[in-house]
Amino acid sequence: WYDYRSALSEPIGDIHVTVNVNAEGGVAYIIQSQGRNVSCDSMVVVNATPNYGYHFDHWSTGSTQALDTIAVAGDTVITAYFAKNQYTITLLSNDASLGSVDGAGVYDYLDTITLTATPTEHHHLVRWSDGNSDNPRQYVVTGDATLTAIFVIDTYSVAVVSNDPTRGMVSCSGSEFGYLSPCTVTATAYTGFVFAGWSNGVTANPYTFAVQSDVELTALFISEDEQMFTITVVSDNPTMGSVSGGGMAMSGGEVAIHATANEGYHFVRWNDNNTNADRTVTVTANATYTAY
């Protein structure tokens, strides 16, 4: 009661009530009063201040004013309601021809989202612009952000050696090459020897080729009384499987050959009835190995 008087008209004094404020996601407090006890029918000024990542939405009284005046008629609990901010995550590719990105959008504060970088064939993700290299990656939203996926072309190594360093030397135009980049290898025979070919069966010198995978090449140098032989590998049906390996070697040397079945098929044998799909053959003459 305010200014309540007894039957003798003697002032009794103010009757005080308690005002409490609640909040989650921010801070809500009373400005006007030094404490929470105020006189009944007083006007109380309340204020709501959101924490980072939140914004004030409304009071339990229905007011949408963060700084508001409330008429107090009794013990009162006033609640400030806050909501999470929404932020925009923008994703970019350093080159759309190298790869694409997925996961951009508008999200709530502290949402955990998945960002994915998908490289085109023969390319790969190096990192994101913030230094993270995970793919896909989990990202916690704390504000507006722009992230760029850095894609680069796949690279491969080329190693070239001599079958005998006392017979000849080799050189290569590099050691690391991007996919389909040209590589040139050269073989130089010493006096008394000749270059017979490369271990993959190619006899061109210099030899230039487009790099599509890691490559190991041996330059084969022979004397005049020595002979080189070629091992050739073929598949009896390329729709069922493929082969690799073969090449050149001197008599008594070894050459690796491989047979790989396509999905839905299996390797049976070579034409010499050997059943090992991956094997090494000893070279004694020119020969062709067919995989069935």
Rosetta silent file (secondary structure, phi, psi, omega in degrees, C-alpha in Angstrom):
SEQUENCE: WYDYRSALSEPIGDIHVTVNVNAEGGVAYIIQSQGRNVSCDSMVVVNATPNYGYHFDHWSTGSTQALDTIAVAGDTVITAYFAKNQYTITLLSNDASLGSVDGAGVYDYLDTITLTATPTEHHHLVRWSDGNSDNPRQYVVTGDATLTAIFVIDTYSVAVVSNDPTRGMVSCSGSEFGYLSPCTVTATAYTGFVFAGWSNGVTANPYTFAVQSDVELTALFISEDEQMFTITVVSDNPTMGSVSGGGMAMSGGEVAIHATANEGYHFVRWNDNNTNADRTVTVTANATYTAY
SCORE:     score description
SCORE:     0.000 S_00000001
   1 L     0.000  150.768  178.156    0.000    0.000    0.000 S_00000001
   2 L  -111.626  128.425  178.130    1.118    3.544   -0.587 S_00000001
   3 L    55.338   40.603  179.471    0.654    6.214    2.147 S_00000001
   4 L   -72.721  136.763 -179.865   -1.657    3.863    4.080 S_00000001
   5 E  -122.954  148.685  178.355   -3.062    5.412    7.264 S_00000001
   6 L   -79.473  179.134  178.832   -4.674    3.828   10.291 S_00000001
   7 L   -61.109  -21.749  179.470   -8.012    4.841   11.693 S_00000001
   8 L   -90.658    6.761  179.958   -6.096    7.397   13.753 S_00000001
   9 L    60.027   34.956  175.991   -4.665    8.812   10.490 S_00000001
  10 L  -100.007  131.457  179.696   -1.150    7.980   11.566 S_00000001
  11 E   -59.496  131.146  177.423    1.322    7.121    8.763 S_00000001
  12 L   -95.464  -33.565 -179.296    2.252    3.453    8.840 S_00000001
  13 L   114.566  168.046 -179.980    4.870    3.605    6.019 S_00000001
  14 L   -72.421  144.032  170.666    5.429    2.022    2.614 S_00000001
  15 L   -97.850  124.874 -175.823    4.912   -1.697    2.085 S_00000001
  16 E   -95.546  148.325  175.106    7.804   -3.047   -0.046 S_00000001
  17 E  -123.060  164.590 -177.337    7.671   -5.781   -2.673 S_00000001
  18 E  -105.441  134.132  176.311   10.468   -7.799   -4.300 S_00000001
  19 E  -117.924  124.407  176.771   11.348   -7.617   -7.975 S_00000001
  20 E  -117.610  145.713  175.865   13.566  -10.309   -9.513 S_00000001
  21 E  -122.708  140.805  179.534   14.909  -10.445  -13.074 S_00000001
  22 E  -120.756  154.305  176.439   16.030  -13.568  -14.928 S_00000001
  23 E  -162.017  149.715  172.797   17.999  -14.009  -18.125 S_00000001
  24 E  -139.352  123.731 -174.813   19.790  -16.666  -20.164 S_00000001
  25 L    98.809    2.919 -179.558   22.102  -15.634  -22.999 S_00000001
  26 E  -175.089 -166.292 -179.320   22.649  -12.176  -21.532 S_00000001
  27 E  -122.630  132.030  175.977   22.392   -9.959  -18.446 S_00000001
  28 E  -126.782  135.733 -175.246   19.174   -8.372  -17.124 S_00000001
  29 E  -153.614  163.931  178.486   19.153   -6.013  -14.175 S_00000001
  30 E   -90.541  131.778 -179.663   17.256   -3.235  -12.378 S_00000001
  31 L   -93.522  -46.271 -167.986   18.587    0.259  -12.959 S_00000001
  32 L   -69.405  -41.384 -175.040   16.392    2.534  -10.788 S_00000001
  33 L   -92.861  145.986  175.653   16.562    0.748   -7.470 S_00000001
  34 L   -74.035  -23.221  178.593   19.697    0.103   -5.473 S_00000001
  35 L  -132.995 -164.756 -178.646   18.224   -3.234   -4.448 S_00000001
  36 L   -97.728   -5.975  179.286   15.419   -5.501   -5.427 S_00000001
  37 E   -96.094  119.744 -179.771   12.950   -4.198   -2.832 S_00000001
  38 E  -130.783  162.536  179.891   10.861   -1.316   -4.081 S_00000001
  39 E   -70.344  144.615  175.896    7.628    0.338   -2.992 S_00000001
  40 L   -58.787  142.772 -178.065    4.394   -1.104   -4.307 S_00000001
  41 L    70.541   14.759  174.977    3.083    0.822   -7.317 S_00000001
  42 L   -80.126  163.620  173.053    6.590    2.069   -8.079 S_00000001
  43 E  -102.778  124.486 -177.805    8.002    2.283  -11.591 S_00000001
  44 E  -112.003  130.832  177.178   11.112    0.122  -12.038 S_00000001
  45 E   -94.716  124.333  179.806   13.548    0.600  -14.915 S_00000001
  46 E  -119.203  153.440 -179.259   15.045   -2.648  -16.193 S_00000001
  47 E  -137.417  143.659  178.889   17.719   -3.203  -18.803 S_00000001
  48 E  -122.238  127.360  179.959   18.767   -6.261  -20.826 S_00000001
  49 E  -123.226  114.097 -177.899   22.280   -6.625  -22.295 S_00000001
  50 E   -72.574  149.446  170.376   22.952   -9.638  -24.533 S_00000001
  51 L   -75.564  170.183  177.824   26.153  -11.629  -24.411 S_00000001
  52 L   -60.557  135.412  178.257   28.243  -12.015  -27.568 S_00000001
  53 L    92.047   -2.839 -179.918   26.406  -14.125  -30.109 S_00000001
  54 E  -126.678  164.451  172.519   22.958  -13.280  -28.748 S_00000001
  55 E  -139.550  150.466  178.711   20.425  -10.489  -29.105 S_00000001
  56 E   -69.498  136.815 -179.446   17.591   -9.314  -26.874 S_00000001
  57 E  -109.933  -56.098 -179.975   14.189  -10.562  -28.024 S_00000001
  58 E  -168.896  163.496  171.414   11.555   -9.605  -25.429 S_00000001
  59 E   -91.475  161.831  177.085   10.602   -9.372  -21.759 S_00000001
  60 L   -65.599  -15.032  176.117    8.112  -11.717  -20.158 S_00000001
  61 L   -78.394  -10.093 -176.701    5.809   -8.691  -19.971 S_00000001
  62 L   100.209  -13.576 -179.876    5.651   -8.678  -23.752 S_00000001
  63 L   -69.734  142.122  177.203    7.764   -5.574  -24.164 S_00000001
  64 L  -107.213   14.062  178.488   10.427   -5.693  -26.858 S_00000001
  65 L   -93.825  121.573 -179.569   12.383   -2.735  -25.459 S_00000001
  66 L   -61.500  -38.219  175.516   15.691   -3.765  -23.891 S_00000001
  67 E  -103.565  111.465 -171.028   15.533   -0.653  -21.675 S_00000001
  68 E  -139.323  158.696  176.910   12.018   -0.579  -20.257 S_00000001
  69 E  -111.755  127.740 -175.742    9.979    0.802  -17.370 S_00000001
  70 E  -115.884  131.721  173.618    7.810   -1.662  -15.434 S_00000001
  71 E   -83.989  123.678 -174.992    4.952   -0.761  -13.078 S_00000001
  72 L  -100.547  121.982  179.550    5.268   -2.928   -9.952 S_00000001
  73 L  -114.985   -0.896 -179.826    2.033   -3.967   -8.191 S_00000001
  74 L   176.856 -176.711  177.268    3.407   -6.842   -6.152 S_00000001
  75 L   -53.869  131.948 -170.063    6.214   -9.359   -5.934 S_00000001
  76 E  -138.291  139.258  169.919    7.321   -9.744   -9.512 S_00000001
  77 E  -116.874  119.436  179.895    9.602  -11.958  -11.587 S_00000001
  78 E  -113.456  128.501 -177.552   10.537  -10.440  -14.931 S_00000001
  79 E  -112.903  131.815  173.640   12.405  -12.568  -17.460 S_00000001
  80 E   -94.545  128.961 -179.967   14.493  -11.262  -20.327 S_00000001
  81 E  -106.020  126.227  178.003   14.491  -13.552  -23.361 S_00000001
  82 E  -113.779  155.952  177.533   17.497  -13.611  -25.643 S_00000001
  83 E  -129.659  153.754  179.521   17.963  -15.431  -28.969 S_00000001
  84 E   -70.031  141.637  173.026   21.047  -16.613  -30.801 S_00000001
  85 L   -70.037  157.461  172.657   22.351  -14.408  -33.594 S_00000001
  86 E  -111.371  139.027 -177.553   22.483  -15.837  -37.098 S_00000001
  87 E  -126.553  152.970 -178.326   25.649  -15.580  -39.145 S_00000001
  88 E  -100.844  125.532  175.571   26.466  -16.094  -42.813 S_00000001
  89 E  -105.599  116.786 -179.671   29.166  -18.585  -43.812 S_00000001
  90 E  -106.244  130.585  179.704   30.440  -17.960  -47.341 S_00000001
  91 E  -116.515  137.026 -179.901   32.534  -20.609  -49.118 S_00000001
  92 E  -130.587  157.704  171.293   34.699  -20.000  -52.181 S_00000001
  93 E  -109.414  139.237  178.216   37.008  -22.029  -54.430 S_00000001
  94 L   -64.884  -21.671  176.528   40.339  -20.537  -55.486 S_00000001
  95 L  -159.514  113.485 -175.769   39.508  -21.868  -58.977 S_00000001
  96 L   -61.622  -23.231  178.984   36.117  -23.337  -59.885 S_00000001
  97 L   -76.731  -14.776 -178.722   37.759  -25.518  -62.549 S_00000001
  98 L   -96.839  -24.455 -178.813   39.873  -27.201  -59.863 S_00000001
  99 E   176.526  165.738 -179.495   37.168  -27.964  -57.294 S_00000001
 100 E  -124.290  167.121 -177.922   33.901  -27.018  -55.633 S_00000001
 101 E  -130.159  155.839 -179.117   32.758  -26.388  -52.036 S_00000001
 102 E  -145.695  143.032  177.963   29.645  -27.224  -50.041 S_00000001
 103 L   125.542   -1.465  179.376   28.260  -26.155  -46.665 S_00000001
 104 L   -68.710  155.518  177.878   27.708  -22.407  -47.068 S_00000001
 105 E   159.105 -170.239  178.171   24.591  -20.852  -45.551 S_00000001
 106 E  -107.252  127.134 -173.471   23.068  -18.951  -42.634 S_00000001
 107 E  -134.593  158.503  175.827   23.480  -20.604  -39.233 S_00000001
 108 E   -75.117  154.158  174.630   22.815  -19.942  -35.543 S_00000001
 109 L   -54.686  132.372  178.671   25.609  -18.914  -33.206 S_00000001
 110 L    73.412    7.607  171.615   27.642  -21.952  -32.003 S_00000001
 111 L   -63.236  142.771  172.917   26.135  -24.301  -34.603 S_00000001
 112 E  -102.539  119.317 -175.023   28.601  -27.012  -35.674 S_00000001
 113 E  -120.459  163.043  179.836   28.470  -27.420  -39.449 S_00000001
 114 E  -107.666  126.105  177.327   30.250  -29.599  -42.019 S_00000001
 115 E  -110.567  133.082 -176.064   32.270  -27.984  -44.799 S_00000001
 116 E  -128.412  133.927  174.910   33.304  -30.103  -47.791 S_00000001
 117 E  -112.822  126.659 -177.382   35.758  -29.421  -50.616 S_00000001
 118 E  -117.700  104.877 -179.539   35.435  -31.617  -53.721 S_00000001
 119 E   -75.367  151.578  171.497   38.380  -31.439  -56.140 S_00000001
 120 L   -74.376  169.626 -176.514   37.988  -32.223  -59.828 S_00000001
 121 L   -57.721  135.803  177.960   39.891  -35.213  -61.226 S_00000001
 122 L    72.841   21.857  173.546   43.673  -34.958  -60.859 S_00000001
 123 E  -133.124  165.763  179.422   43.462  -32.144  -58.293 S_00000001
 124 E  -151.601  158.551  177.023   43.397  -32.082  -54.504 S_00000001
 125 E   -79.847  129.235  174.796   42.706  -29.731  -51.591 S_00000001
 126 E   -87.407  -49.790 -178.217   45.822  -28.245  -50.023 S_00000001
 127 E  -171.870  170.068  168.606   44.107  -26.284  -47.241 S_00000001
 128 E   -91.195  164.157 -176.285   41.377  -23.799  -46.393 S_00000001
 129 L   -64.949  -16.346  176.587   42.204  -20.102  -46.229 S_00000001
 130 L   -92.460    7.912  176.172   42.238  -20.248  -42.402 S_00000001
 131 L    95.336  -14.444  179.761   45.005  -22.873  -42.492 S_00000001
 132 L   -72.724  138.906 -178.715   42.836  -25.908  -41.705 S_00000001
 133 L  -115.972    6.526  179.186   43.460  -28.857  -44.056 S_00000001
 134 L   -70.249  143.754  177.749   40.690  -31.246  -42.906 S_00000001
 135 L  -156.680  113.870   -3.434   38.240  -32.361  -45.576 S_00000001
 136 L   -69.596  168.459 -177.930   35.448  -32.637  -44.770 S_00000001
 137 E  -132.877  153.270  176.053   35.820  -30.467  -41.684 S_00000001
 138 E   -96.954  131.633 -175.022   33.693  -29.498  -38.686 S_00000001
 139 E  -130.228  127.981  178.976   33.311  -25.752  -38.203 S_00000001
 140 E   -94.744  123.459 -175.761   31.792  -23.950  -35.193 S_00000001
 141 L   -78.684  120.454  177.752   29.919  -20.788  -36.188 S_00000001
 142 L  -127.854    1.280  179.923   30.918  -17.746  -34.109 S_00000001
 143 L   170.184  174.252  175.010   30.348  -14.956  -36.625 S_00000001
 144 L   -59.327  139.306 -178.834   30.149  -14.088  -40.305 S_00000001
 145 E  -151.988  148.457  173.278   33.010  -15.775  -42.151 S_00000001
 146 E  -123.335  122.494 -178.653   34.351  -16.324  -45.654 S_00000001
 147 E  -121.500  136.269  179.892   36.499  -19.411  -46.253 S_00000001
 148 E  -114.111  130.808  175.217   38.290  -20.288  -49.487 S_00000001
 149 E   -86.042  126.280 -178.494   39.266  -23.840  -50.471 S_00000001
 150 E   -98.504  108.453  178.545   42.751  -23.903  -52.027 S_00000001
 151 E  -103.098  146.457  174.286   42.964  -26.569  -54.747 S_00000001
 152 E  -139.284  162.704  179.910   46.102  -27.507  -56.718 S_00000001
 153 E   -72.012  147.443  176.511   46.926  -30.016  -59.430 S_00000001
 154 L   -63.569  142.967  178.030   48.192  -33.472  -58.391 S_00000001
 155 E  -119.403  150.448 -178.529   51.981  -33.811  -58.597 S_00000001
 156 E  -134.702  156.954 -179.107   54.103  -36.879  -59.271 S_00000001
 157 E  -100.884  147.197  175.089   57.775  -37.745  -58.991 S_00000001
 158 E  -123.841  122.751  178.163   60.052  -38.898  -61.796 S_00000001
 159 E  -120.267  128.855 -179.479   63.220  -40.819  -60.931 S_00000001
 160 E  -129.474  133.579 -178.025   65.705  -41.847  -63.641 S_00000001
 161 E  -136.301  167.097  175.457   68.863  -43.920  -63.146 S_00000001
 162 E   -97.476  142.862  176.780   71.499  -45.727  -65.194 S_00000001
 163 L   -66.863  -20.483  177.092   71.666  -49.523  -65.186 S_00000001
 164 L  -157.657  106.137 -176.661   75.412  -49.084  -64.727 S_00000001
 165 L   -59.702  -16.486  178.166   76.908  -45.665  -63.867 S_00000001
 166 L   -83.142  -10.068 -177.802   80.220  -46.750  -65.413 S_00000001
 167 L  -102.488  -24.790 -178.449   78.531  -47.192  -68.798 S_00000001
 168 E  -177.042  166.310 -178.687   76.516  -44.019  -69.091 S_00000001
 169 E  -121.085  160.927 -178.826   74.802  -41.122  -67.374 S_00000001
 170 E  -131.126  157.809  175.348   71.214  -39.867  -67.274 S_00000001
 171 E  -144.765  157.753 -178.326   69.474  -36.538  -66.746 S_00000001
 172 E  -139.153  147.279 -177.114   65.901  -35.398  -66.192 S_00000001
 173 L   -74.716    0.292  178.521   64.187  -32.048  -66.683 S_00000001
 174 L   173.776 -176.464  177.650   62.894  -32.134  -63.111 S_00000001
 175 L  -124.131  -25.289  178.159   61.869  -34.344  -60.217 S_00000001
 176 E  -125.391  132.773 -175.875   58.274  -33.223  -59.462 S_00000001
 177 E  -137.502  141.636  172.891   55.677  -32.632  -62.169 S_00000001
 178 E   -71.397  158.096 -178.983   52.032  -31.650  -62.281 S_00000001
 179 L   -53.661  129.109  178.924   49.585  -34.035  -63.917 S_00000001
 180 L    70.365    8.619  174.762   50.175  -34.157  -67.718 S_00000001
 181 L   -71.711  146.336 -179.481   53.183  -31.853  -67.481 S_00000001
 182 E   -77.283  139.918  176.663   55.939  -32.753  -69.979 S_00000001
 183 E  -128.878  137.110  179.150   59.076  -34.430  -68.690 S_00000001
 184 E  -121.280  126.904  176.771   62.234  -35.065  -70.741 S_00000001
 185 E  -116.822  144.885 -176.231   64.847  -37.675  -69.840 S_00000001
 186 E  -132.504  138.562  177.986   68.177  -38.060  -71.610 S_00000001
 187 E  -116.786  133.907 -179.689   70.702  -40.898  -71.660 S_00000001
 188 E  -126.735  113.643 -177.925   74.373  -40.351  -72.559 S_00000001
 189 E   -81.744  145.406  174.524   76.561  -43.430  -73.172 S_00000001
 190 L   -84.598  168.194 -178.612   80.265  -43.456  -72.341 S_00000001
 191 L   -57.446  132.014  179.543   82.913  -44.576  -74.818 S_00000001
 192 L    94.573   -3.157 -179.871   82.626  -48.284  -75.598 S_00000001
 193 L  -133.394  161.435  178.467   78.919  -48.499  -74.750 S_00000001
 194 E  -131.322  153.207  175.230   75.632  -47.673  -76.447 S_00000001
 195 E   -82.674  124.097 -177.310   72.210  -46.697  -75.202 S_00000001
 196 E   -98.428  -23.254 -178.968   69.797  -49.579  -75.897 S_00000001
 197 E   151.210  177.550  176.940   66.565  -48.136  -74.512 S_00000001
 198 E   -96.213  160.491 -175.343   64.611  -47.318  -71.390 S_00000001
 199 L   -63.848  -17.656  177.719   63.324  -49.901  -68.958 S_00000001
 200 L   -90.169    6.079  176.950   59.719  -49.331  -70.146 S_00000001
 201 L    96.893   -9.319  179.556   60.652  -50.403  -73.705 S_00000001
 202 L   -78.356  137.513 -178.786   60.932  -46.930  -75.218 S_00000001
 203 L  -109.197   -3.989  179.895   64.075  -46.357  -77.317 S_00000001
 204 L   -63.592  142.400  179.885   63.677  -42.610  -77.983 S_00000001
 205 L  -155.326  112.513    0.201   66.533  -40.479  -76.649 S_00000001
 206 L   -63.823  159.728 -178.048   65.863  -37.836  -75.472 S_00000001
 207 E  -121.339  118.597  179.559   62.484  -39.179  -74.385 S_00000001
 208 E  -112.860  132.855 -178.941   59.631  -36.741  -73.608 S_00000001
 209 E  -145.698  159.492  176.926   56.375  -37.906  -72.046 S_00000001
 210 E   -88.235  126.111 -175.902   53.373  -36.494  -70.171 S_00000001
 211 L   -77.689  122.972  179.329   53.529  -37.370  -66.463 S_00000001
 212 L  -123.470   -6.595  179.758   50.382  -39.159  -65.218 S_00000001
 213 L  -165.209  175.274  174.232   51.760  -41.042  -62.197 S_00000001
 214 L   -62.509  137.832 -174.579   54.990  -41.606  -60.288 S_00000001
 215 E  -127.632  135.634  171.009   57.637  -42.819  -62.753 S_00000001
 216 E  -125.776  119.853 -178.142   60.848  -44.798  -62.310 S_00000001
 217 E  -123.521  140.452  175.253   62.973  -45.220  -65.425 S_00000001
 218 E  -117.747  127.577  174.471   66.267  -46.999  -65.964 S_00000001
 219 E   -83.136  128.657 -175.393   68.490  -46.170  -68.919 S_00000001
 220 E  -101.951  113.028  176.853   69.938  -49.384  -70.313 S_00000001
 221 E  -107.299  135.743 -178.872   73.531  -49.152  -71.569 S_00000001
 222 E  -132.677  159.732  173.375   75.179  -52.178  -73.213 S_00000001
 223 L   -87.547  173.640 -175.036   78.489  -53.061  -74.767 S_00000001
 224 L   -65.603  -25.356 -177.582   78.750  -54.126  -78.409 S_00000001
 225 L   -95.857    4.346  177.885   78.705  -57.841  -77.570 S_00000001
 226 L  -101.272  160.694 -177.482   75.663  -57.643  -75.322 S_00000001
 227 L  -132.789  142.873  177.358   72.034  -57.869  -76.390 S_00000001
 228 E  -103.743  145.928  177.315   68.818  -56.359  -75.061 S_00000001
 229 E  -124.669  155.459 -177.515   65.479  -58.152  -75.053 S_00000001
 230 E  -115.788  129.667  175.132   61.938  -56.798  -74.752 S_00000001
 231 E  -103.857  122.173 -178.712   59.191  -58.234  -72.566 S_00000001
 232 E  -111.998  137.418  177.605   55.697  -57.290  -73.753 S_00000001
 233 E  -120.057  137.927  179.229   52.518  -57.750  -71.682 S_00000001
 234 E  -138.726  159.728  174.080   48.960  -57.825  -73.074 S_00000001
 235 E  -102.999  137.116  179.903   45.459  -58.619  -71.836 S_00000001
 236 L   -70.999  -21.079  178.102   43.481  -61.240  -73.715 S_00000001
 237 L  -152.917   98.470 -176.644   40.330  -59.118  -73.114 S_00000001
 238 L   -60.365  -19.668  177.114   40.754  -55.485  -71.979 S_00000001
 239 L   -73.634  -17.079 -179.052   37.084  -55.352  -70.898 S_00000001
 240 L   -99.617  -27.806 -178.657   37.897  -57.965  -68.237 S_00000001
 241 E  -175.294  168.135 -178.531   41.249  -56.694  -67.014 S_00000001
 242 E  -124.543  166.697  179.574   44.399  -54.708  -67.671 S_00000001
 243 E  -131.687  159.852  176.230   48.142  -55.331  -67.540 S_00000001
 244 E  -151.857  170.525 -178.940   51.224  -53.283  -66.730 S_00000001
 245 E    96.711 -153.844 -174.676   54.962  -53.730  -66.467 S_00000001
 246 L    77.411 -173.718  179.753   57.238  -55.327  -69.021 S_00000001
 247 E   132.811 -158.751 -174.952   60.032  -53.468  -70.775 S_00000001
 248 E  -108.913  149.464  175.621   63.639  -54.044  -71.752 S_00000001
 249 E  -161.504  157.201  175.398   66.446  -55.892  -69.994 S_00000001
 250 E   -76.887  163.877  178.827   69.690  -57.632  -70.821 S_00000001
 251 L   -58.245  128.865 -177.580   69.857  -61.403  -70.932 S_00000001
 252 L    93.309   -9.831  177.255   69.592  -62.707  -67.390 S_00000001
 253 L   -77.530  175.543 -178.593   67.910  -59.535  -66.147 S_00000001
 254 E  -123.854  144.737  178.873   64.480  -59.400  -64.515 S_00000001
 255 E  -133.377  135.624  179.066   61.298  -57.575  -65.483 S_00000001
 256 E   -89.569  141.096  174.918   58.115  -57.208  -63.394 S_00000001
 257 E  -132.798  150.366 -174.662   54.686  -57.789  -64.946 S_00000001
 258 E  -139.393  144.025  175.606   51.236  -57.255  -63.419 S_00000001
 259 E  -125.667  130.789 -178.353   47.665  -58.277  -64.196 S_00000001
 260 E  -127.053  117.616 -179.877   44.662  -56.438  -62.679 S_00000001
 261 E   -77.634  143.230  172.897   41.111  -57.773  -63.057 S_00000001
 262 L   -76.399  166.621 -179.934   38.205  -55.363  -63.564 S_00000001
 263 L   -59.226  132.354  179.344   35.207  -55.450  -61.236 S_00000001
 264 L    93.253   -1.715 -179.590   33.205  -58.635  -61.722 S_00000001
 265 L  -131.071  169.173  175.526   36.169  -60.619  -63.130 S_00000001
 266 L  -143.857  151.372  178.340   39.247  -62.376  -61.788 S_00000001
 267 L   -73.171  137.312  179.636   42.696  -63.219  -63.092 S_00000001
 268 L  -105.833  -56.891 -175.895   43.193  -66.892  -64.077 S_00000001
 269 L  -169.007  167.999  168.918   46.694  -67.303  -65.528 S_00000001
 270 E   -91.245  169.609 -178.504   49.381  -66.089  -67.906 S_00000001
 271 L   -66.620  -14.646  174.635   49.950  -67.783  -71.263 S_00000001
 272 L   -95.490   14.038  177.220   52.843  -69.766  -69.714 S_00000001
 273 L    73.163    6.262  173.310   50.322  -71.122  -67.139 S_00000001
 274 L   -71.180  135.146 -175.509   51.811  -69.159  -64.243 S_00000001
 275 L  -104.091   10.412  177.453   48.936  -68.147  -61.908 S_00000001
 276 L   -88.393  117.867 -178.206   50.631  -65.251  -60.090 S_00000001
 277 L   -65.589  -34.560  177.428   49.049  -61.975  -61.161 S_00000001
 278 E  -114.441  119.191 -174.753   52.122  -60.032  -59.989 S_00000001
 279 E  -150.982  167.442  175.115   55.411  -61.671  -60.891 S_00000001
 280 E  -119.918  129.496 -179.023   58.976  -61.131  -62.039 S_00000001
 281 E  -109.920  145.111  176.442   60.255  -62.905  -65.150 S_00000001
 282 E   -87.550  130.346 -173.545   63.853  -63.639  -66.043 S_00000001
 283 L   -88.986  125.655  174.947   64.760  -62.307  -69.472 S_00000001
 284 L  -129.665  -15.125  179.857   66.434  -64.662  -71.954 S_00000001
 285 L  -167.207  171.271  172.572   64.836  -63.510  -75.223 S_00000001
 286 L   -61.789  136.247 -177.005   62.112  -61.282  -76.570 S_00000001
 287 E  -151.314  152.885  175.942   58.828  -62.530  -75.129 S_00000001
 288 E  -121.396  130.315  178.147   55.138  -61.671  -74.862 S_00000001
 289 E  -113.239  123.531 -178.917   53.081  -62.523  -71.777 S_00000001
 290 E  -107.654  130.242  178.659   49.313  -62.609  -72.115 S_00000001
 291 E   -94.581  133.184  177.138   47.034  -62.356  -69.069 S_00000001
 292 L  -110.147    0.000    0.000   43.775  -64.327  -69.100 S_00000001
